[in-house]
Amino acid sequence: MKKIHMGLLSKVLIAIALGILCPSLFPDWLSRCFVTFNSIFSNFLNLFIPILIIGLITPGIFELGSGAGKLLLITALIAYTSTVLAGLFSYGVCSATYDNILGDSMTALGNLDMSGGLDPYFTIAMPPFMDVTTALVLAFVLGLTLIHIKTGSIRDVMKEVREIVFMVIRKIIIPLLPIFIFGIFLKMGEEGKVAPVMGMFLKMILVIFAMHVTFLMMQFFVAGVITN
């Protein structure tokens, strides 16, 4: 029989639906098993993020070649300007709309009793060896300096780190992500937080989607004006 291949988005949507439905079916001990998994997987993601940043950004920079410094500077300036403008745009839209749109949802969420939630059976501490900003700076420094080192083992090591990152994403993170999301919604359902959180979440998604479309159209318009 032909196997049915589902995309990640489909699996995530199914995980959300099952996470909402299963709290009434699962005993507490089983729900706590998923909460325990989420605690461990979340710590693993925090540990892996700096490695992901270094493993992807560093080879990407030194493979650009000798023009990477100027290109990186121009890209950073464009990205920083776009980020500031997007932040100001988001702040203005949220200040003007969120009080009216999220009023009932925020009130319902604020009235919830946040104590007595499900706790994991145990957790495994996995502190990252550096924070995200340090990883970004280190990745840029390594990438720019390795441009001028044409040979050597460090380049090969960074390329192998990139392959390790890709393999971890393909073999561990993507397959386990739906289970992680299922555990999040299962925990919220067990604690009676699904309805107010989902109500607020859906409203926020609609506003965010509208802002994304609007800002992308503005960027395409500016890019068209500049190129012409």
C-alpha positions in Angstrom: 0.0 0.0 0.0 1.1 3.5 -0.8 2.2 5.4 2.3 0.5 8.7 3.2 3.1 11.4 3.8 1.9 14.3 5.9 3.6 17.7 6.1 4.7 19.3 9.3 1.9 21.8 9.3 -0.7 19.0 9.0 0.9 17.1 11.9 1.0 20.3 14.0 -2.7 21.0 13.4 -3.6 17.4 14.3 -1.5 17.7 17.4 -3.3 20.8 18.4 -6.7 19.2 17.9 -5.8 16.1 19.8 -4.3 18.2 22.6 -7.6 19.9 23.0 -9.7 16.7 22.9 -7.6 14.3 25.0 -7.6 16.0 28.4 -11.0 14.5 29.1 -9.8 11.1 28.1 -6.3 10.9 29.6 -5.6 10.1 33.3 -3.4 12.5 35.2 -0.4 10.1 35.2 -0.4 9.9 31.4 -0.8 13.6 31.0 2.2 14.1 33.3 4.2 11.8 31.1 3.7 14.2 28.2 4.4 17.2 30.5 7.7 15.5 31.5 8.6 15.0 27.8 7.9 18.7 27.1 10.1 19.8 29.9 13.0 17.7 28.7 12.5 18.6 25.0 12.2 22.3 25.8 15.5 22.2 27.7 17.1 20.4 24.7 15.9 23.1 22.3 17.4 25.8 24.6 20.7 23.9 24.5 20.6 23.3 20.7 19.7 26.9 19.6 23.3 28.3 20.0 24.7 25.3 18.2 22.2 25.9 15.4 23.1 29.5 15.1 26.9 28.9 14.9 26.5 25.8 12.6 24.3 27.6 10.0 25.5 31.2 10.0 29.3 30.6 10.2 29.6 28.4 7.0 27.1 30.6 5.2 29.3 33.7 5.7 32.7 32.3 4.8 31.2 30.5 1.7 30.1 33.9 0.4 33.7 34.7 -0.4 35.8 37.8 -0.2 32.8 40.2 -0.6 31.0 38.9 2.4 32.1 41.7 4.7 30.5 44.4 2.6 27.5 42.2 1.7 27.0 41.3 5.4 27.1 45.0 6.4 24.5 46.0 3.8 22.3 43.1 4.7 22.6 43.9 8.4 21.7 47.5 7.8 18.6 46.6 5.7 17.5 43.9 8.2 18.0 46.3 11.2 16.1 49.1 9.5 13.3 46.7 8.5 13.1 45.3 12.1 12.8 48.8 13.6 10.1 49.9 11.1 8.3 46.6 11.7 8.5 47.0 15.4 7.1 50.6 15.3 4.3 49.4 12.9 3.4 46.5 15.2 3.4 48.7 18.3 1.1 51.2 16.6 -1.3 48.6 15.4 -1.4 46.7 18.7 -1.9 49.9 20.7 -4.8 50.9 18.5 -6.5 47.5 18.2 -5.6 45.0 21.0 -7.6 46.6 23.8 -10.8 46.3 21.8 -10.1 43.0 20.1 -8.7 41.1 23.1 -10.7 42.7 25.9 -13.0 39.7 26.7 -10.2 37.1 26.2 -7.8 39.0 28.4 -10.4 39.2 31.1 -11.2 35.5 30.9 -7.5 34.6 31.0 -6.9 36.9 34.0 -9.6 35.2 36.0 -8.0 31.8 35.7 -6.4 30.1 38.7 -2.8 29.5 37.5 -1.9 27.5 40.6 -2.1 23.7 40.9 -1.0 22.9 37.3 0.5 19.7 36.1 4.2 19.2 37.0 6.6 16.9 35.3 7.7 13.8 37.1 11.3 14.9 36.7 13.3 17.2 34.5 16.9 17.2 33.1 18.7 20.5 33.2 20.5 21.3 30.0 21.8 24.9 30.3 23.1 26.3 27.0 26.8 26.9 26.8 26.2 30.4 25.6 23.2 32.7 25.0 21.8 33.6 21.7 23.5 37.0 21.3 26.9 35.5 22.1 26.3 32.8 19.5 25.3 35.3 16.9 28.4 37.5 17.5 30.7 34.4 17.6 29.2 33.1 14.3 29.8 36.5 12.6 33.4 36.7 13.9 34.2 33.1 12.9 32.5 33.5 9.4 34.3 36.7 8.6 37.7 35.5 9.8 37.5 32.2 8.0 37.0 34.0 4.7 40.7 34.8 4.8 41.7 31.3 5.9 41.4 29.4 2.7 42.5 26.1 4.0 42.5 24.4 7.4 40.5 22.1 9.6 38.3 24.8 11.1 36.4 25.3 7.8 35.8 21.5 7.5 34.7 21.3 11.2 32.2 24.1 10.7 30.8 22.4 7.6 30.5 19.2 9.5 28.7 21.1 12.3 26.2 22.3 9.8 25.5 18.8 8.6 25.0 17.8 12.2 22.6 20.6 12.7 20.6 19.6 9.6 20.5 16.0 10.8 19.3 16.9 14.3 16.6 19.1 12.8 15.5 16.3 10.4 15.8 13.3 12.7 14.9 14.8 16.1 13.3 18.2 16.2 10.8 17.9 13.3 9.6 14.4 14.2 9.2 15.3 17.9 7.8 18.8 17.4 4.1 17.7 17.0 4.4 15.7 20.2 5.8 18.8 21.9 2.9 20.9 20.7 0.4 18.2 21.6 1.8 18.2 25.2 1.4 22.0 25.4 -2.3 21.9 24.5 -2.8 18.8 26.6 -1.4 20.6 29.7 -3.6 23.7 29.0 -6.6 21.5 28.6 -5.9 19.7 31.9 -5.6 23.0 33.6 -8.7 24.5 32.0 -6.9 27.1 30.0 -7.6 26.1 26.4 -10.8 28.1 25.8 -9.5 31.5 26.9 -6.0 30.9 25.5 -7.3 29.7 22.1 -9.8 32.7 21.9 -7.0 35.1 22.4 -4.6 33.2 20.2 -7.0 33.1 17.2 -7.7 36.8 17.5 -3.9 37.6 17.7 -3.2 35.3 14.7 -5.7 37.2 12.5 -4.2 40.6 13.5 -0.6 39.3 13.0 -1.5 37.8 9.6 -3.0 41.1 8.4 0.1 43.0 9.6 2.4 40.6 7.9 0.6 40.9 4.6 0.5 44.7 4.9 4.2 45.1 5.8 5.3 42.7 3.0 3.3 44.7 0.5 5.0 47.8 1.7 8.4 46.2 1.3 7.7 45.0 -2.2 6.5 48.5 -3.1 9.7 50.1 -1.7 11.9 47.5 -3.4 10.1 48.1 -6.7 10.6 51.8 -6.4 14.3 51.4 -5.6 15.1 48.9 -8.4 13.3 51.1 -11.0 
